[in-house]
Amino acid sequence: MNLVYKIAFISIICITSCKGKENSKVEPVTSNRVESELNKIKLTGLDNSTIDLKQYKGKTLFLNFWATWCKPCLEEMPSIQKAQTILGNKNIVFLFASEETPEQIEKFKTGHDYNFNYLRVENLEELNIIGLPTTFIFNQEGKLVFSEMGYHQWDDKNNIDLILNATK
């Protein structure tokens, strides 16, 4: 019976965590959060080294929270790869954070041909991320200018413009 509860729990998490296709309305965050979201994020490399996001000050930061089991996450990755290529000459850093184990992320990484900077997020719940994928975009001053859960077609002109607007 315990196995039935575990399976039901995992199923509920999977169903509620992943959001379907992209919302038609994409707007920048007009946040009046007191504490900087950037300072709250705890990331580590796959080698367990601490990542200090302050190293990206002066750059726009595109931070995508994802999981290997999340279908919308996997569906949006090709468009993120294209967006990263389109914006390659801009001052933008793309990071991909999952709370899965380094081994799970490494296995995914070797099985896919994406040029992504994969990291681990240590405090997904503390960041109030309740579904995947979720994307944060920080401007060059480290201010959160976009935060949204759900699939996006990131190589779409409107979304490229959204990312570029964060660089201003």
Buried (B, 14 or more C-beta within 10 A) or exposed (E): EEEEEEEEEEEEEBEEBBBEEBEEEBEBBEEEEEEBBBEBBBBBEBEEEEBEBEEBEEBBBBBBBBBBBBEBBBBBBBBBBBBBEBBEEBEBBBBBBBBBEBEBBEEBBEEEEBEBEBBBBBEBEEBEBEBBBBBBBBBBEBBBBBBBBBBBBBBBEEBBEBBBBBBE
